[in-house]
């Protein structure tokens, strides 16, 4: 087996294992968060949904990369509908993010509490960063596979690796940009 194929095979398996653990932990932390604002709770539902979809996406193509590399078969077959992979999630992200950000800006104009603005800013930063990472990490691979399927195999595998690495970035992203998430992680670590 070629070194490149072996690397892609085990990188895919590593993404499945690490991604499942991080996404599951992310989901648990998001479920533990207590927010007073009803609208902010809907943002948490959206973030929980992202965590679940991250796990599902990891098991799709990554598991196939592993099975194909080791055993020579795949569970899924390629189809053009799997390319909605970028379109539908991106459209949903833009719609949900726009609605949440609109609400947070509108709320900022109605409230005079300074702390409220700071809290909402961290949620906006988290949502915008999530959408931006989704775009820069998934679109190049989708375009490359859609328009250049017979292109340089090394470049295609590299872009594919970046695409599926996106699905393990939620935990570190939320840890860095979302203060309440970070505090809840530390609470969980201290009590375990």
PyMOL commands that set and color helices and strands:
alter all, ss='L'
color gray80, all
select helices_A, chain A and resi 3-32+38-71+80-110+114-147+153-177+179-191
alter helices_A, ss='H'
color red, helices_A
deselect
rebuild
show_as cartoon
